[in-house]
């Protein structure tokens, strides 16, 4: 992922140890390749890494989508951080990232709080079907 701007934020419900997490990065462009083949790319907007917890529900999807769409991290004239990706009509590239759910046990990461693959794929697809990509 070529990152062109230096803003990175982490979003999550801070009162919950195990909840959906997202790292949001402003980018001038970003892309995802798998085995050397381009899967997806965007111009100016947000690159979002999403970590899904085994305890997440539809409520966490709604919360995260609302936060990502309304996060004011883009400039308007001389007012910094006044506009959201939705306000500007920019793009969003989401990447599923189970490692965001890691808990360190000594020097070894533990991924037991991440949603298992069989459940996380349809859950992530439900996340993508929200306003972010419509």
C-alpha positions in Angstrom: 0.0 0.0 0.0 1.7 3.2 -1.1 1.0 5.8 1.6 1.4 9.4 0.6 0.1 11.4 3.5 1.0 11.1 7.2 -2.3 10.9 9.0 -3.2 7.7 10.7 -6.0 7.1 13.2 -7.3 4.1 15.1 -11.0 3.8 15.6 -12.7 1.4 18.0 -15.0 1.3 21.0 -12.4 2.1 23.7 -14.7 0.7 26.4 -14.6 -2.8 24.9 -11.5 -4.9 24.9 -12.8 -7.1 22.2 -14.5 -5.1 19.5 -14.1 -4.2 15.8 -11.0 -2.1 15.2 -9.9 0.0 12.3 -6.8 1.9 11.3 -7.6 4.7 9.0 -4.9 6.3 6.8 -5.4 9.3 4.5 -3.9 8.5 1.1 -3.5 10.2 -2.3 -3.7 6.7 -3.8 -3.7 3.2 -2.5 -4.0 -0.3 -4.0 -4.1 -4.0 -3.0 -2.3 -6.7 -4.9 -2.6 -10.5 -4.4 0.0 -12.7 -6.1 1.1 -9.7 -8.2 -2.4 -9.1 -9.5 -4.2 -5.8 -8.8 -7.3 -6.5 -6.6 -8.5 -3.0 -5.9 -7.2 0.6 -6.1 -8.4 4.1 -5.2 -7.3 7.7 -5.8 -7.5 10.3 -3.0 -9.3 9.1 0.1 -9.0 6.7 3.0 -7.3 3.3 3.3 -9.0 1.4 6.2 -7.6 -1.8 7.8 -10.5 -3.5 9.6 -10.1 -6.1 12.3 -13.2 -8.1 13.3 -13.6 -9.5 16.8 -15.4 -12.7 17.5 -17.9 -10.7 19.6 -18.9 -8.2 16.9 -22.5 -7.7 15.8 -24.4 -5.6 13.4 -24.1 -2.7 15.9 -20.4 -2.6 15.5 -20.7 -2.5 11.8 -23.1 0.5 12.0 -20.8 2.3 14.5 -17.7 1.7 12.4 -19.3 2.7 9.1 -20.7 5.9 10.7 -17.3 6.8 12.2 -15.3 6.2 8.9 -17.8 8.1 6.7 -17.9 11.1 9.1 -14.3 11.2 10.3 -13.2 14.8 9.6 -9.6 14.5 8.4 -9.6 16.5 5.1 -8.9 20.2 4.6 -11.3 22.8 3.4 -9.6 26.0 2.3 -7.4 26.9 5.3 -9.4 25.0 7.9 -7.6 21.7 8.6 -9.6 18.6 9.3 -13.0 20.1 8.5 -14.3 17.7 5.9 -15.0 14.0 5.8 -14.4 11.5 3.0 -18.2 11.6 2.4 -18.2 15.4 2.2 -15.4 15.5 -0.3 -16.6 12.5 -2.4 -13.3 10.7 -2.0 -12.8 7.0 -2.2 -12.3 4.3 0.5 -10.3 1.2 0.3 -11.0 -1.4 3.0 -8.7 -4.3 3.8 -9.6 -7.1 6.2 -6.9 -7.4 8.8 -7.4 -10.0 11.6 -4.0 -9.1 13.1 -5.6 -5.9 14.5 -7.3 -8.3 17.1 -3.9 -9.6 18.4 -3.2 -9.6 22.1 0.4 -10.0 23.2 1.0 -12.9 25.5 4.6 -12.4 26.4 6.4 -12.0 23.1 3.9 -14.0 21.1 0.7 -12.6 19.5 -2.6 -14.4 20.3 -5.4 -14.1 17.7 -8.2 -15.9 19.6 -10.2 -12.7 19.9 -10.4 -12.4 16.1 -13.5 -13.8 14.4 -12.9 -17.2 12.8 -12.5 -17.3 9.0 -15.8 -19.1 8.4 -17.8 -16.4 10.2 -15.6 -13.4 9.4 -15.9 -13.5 5.6 -19.7 -13.1 5.5 -19.5 -10.5 8.3 -16.8 -8.5 6.4 -18.9 -8.7 3.2 -21.9 -7.3 5.2 -19.6 -4.5 6.4 -18.6 -3.7 2.7 -22.3 -3.6 1.6 -22.9 -0.5 3.7 -22.9 3.1 2.5 -19.1 3.1 2.2 -19.1 1.4 -1.1 -22.6 2.4 -2.5 
